[in-house]
Amino acid sequence: MARLGIILHGVTGRMGYNQHLVRSILAFRDQGGITLKSGEKLEIDPIIVGRNGAKMEELAKKHGIKRWSTDLDAALANPDDTIFFDAGTTLMRAELLSKALDAGKHVYCEKPISDDLQVALDLARKARGSGLKHGVVQDKLFLPGLRKLALLRDSGFFGKILSVRGEFGYWVFEGDWGVPAQRPSWNYRKGDGGGIILDMLCHWRYVLDNLFGEVKAVSCLGATHIGQRIDEQGEPYDCDTDDAAYATFELEGGAIAQINSSWAVRVRRDDLVTFQVDGTHGSAVAGLTKCWSQHRVNTPKPVWNPDQPQTIDFYKTWDEVPDTQPFDNGFKAQWEMFIRHVVEDAPWPYGLEAGAKGVQLAELGLKSWAERRWLDVPALEF
């Protein structure tokens, strides 16, 4: 059995722990490794690294992880470990990835890769010039719901795509009346890399680019709807960055996308995120796992009449797109794709260049909000 050593940094946080450590890396271990094209099994051997030794030791014992450390430099110096992964804070990410590249490690990371476009560009160019493999998480492309949208698109179901409408978000509790918040307090502090525009426009960039057309222009309005919240120590703090964003995008090919993102909205839709795609021949609505479609021959013909109750049950006029294949956890699926890219040189379209594009759109979204105007999204040079 072959072995692949992976350095995991930042896996004590919610996303790093649940999606990357437990549901991806440890899931590979529990399934006996990854079967390569040659038929050989590849053992995934992680080392978890963080500043808090007690947390590292506790996590290692809980999950039977053999290796842990508080010494990142020593971990990067170990030639037996090939990949460095980071899911820590945004503000530290570029420096850590640069250090890992200098140590000769392939790098894979969460997004955003930075809060500054020039830093992101410099990092992507460095990675490209190093000859090492590099990648950024683009998890939503691997969700069953969006994979079904891609299937509909590839089949020609939509005809010409006209528009995309996205609704993302949920109510994040303020923490002031006995219900703890579901998100960490740093999300609401600009100095810590918080803000929903920086977080979510990086996502919407790769979703739109890969599924519906390259983003060519953006208009974005941000808001700080909840001005004060309670932190992890039970203390009140002021929120000084955006907790909602209302953005419109012009896409290559002429489609228009509108995506609302909010941590101050109550959900009355099919999922925490939904995308409606309307085309000349058909429409579809997808959530995280499910997708419904309506072809033009199955489209009802409503007539506007505000004087009578609506007689059409619009939900019943849509057909669910069936599961025609098993769908693994989206993070795990992309992890396997990146590992195969490193080990077998398999195709990989999600390098740090894609991460820089996400930072670019977030930066332009913030600028659009500040200047209250549309902004073009120019092509980046790597």
Salt bridges, closest charged atoms under 4 A:
ASP30 OD1 - ARG29 NE 3.19
ASP45 OD2 - ARG3 NE 2.93
ASP45 OD2 - ARG67 NH2 3.62
GLU57 OE2 - LYS61 NZ 3.61
ASP73 OD1 - LYS99 NZ 3.29
ASP81 OD1 - ARG3 NH2 3.05
ASP81 OD1 - ARG67 NH2 2.88
ASP86 OD1 - HIS9 ND1 2.69
ASP86 OD2 - ARG93 NE 2.84
ASP102 OD1 - LYS126 NZ 2.84
GLU110 OE2 - HIS20 NE2 2.76
ASP122 OD1 - ARG125 NH1 3.91
ASP139 OD2 - LYS140 NZ 3.58
ASP139 OD1 - HIS203 ND1 3.94
ASP154 OD1 - ARG153 NH2 2.86
ASP192 OD2 - ARG189 NE 2.70
ASP199 OD1 - LYS111 NZ 2.90
ASP199 OD2 - ARG183 NH2 3.47
ASP209 OD2 - ARG205 NE 2.88
GLU214 OE1 - ARG205 NH2 3.67
GLU214 OE2 - LYS357 NZ 3.74
ASP278 OD2 - ARG165 NH1 2.99
ASP313 OD2 - LYS316 NZ 3.96
GLU320 OE2 - LYS290 NZ 3.25
ASP323 OD1 - LYS148 NZ 2.48
ASP328 OD2 - LYS332 NZ 2.67
GLU336 OE2 - ARG340 NH2 2.96
GLU344 OE1 - ARG340 NH1 3.24
ASP345 OD1 - LYS133 NZ 3.35
GLU353 OE2 - ARG128 NE 2.94
GLU371 OE1 - ARG373 NE 2.58
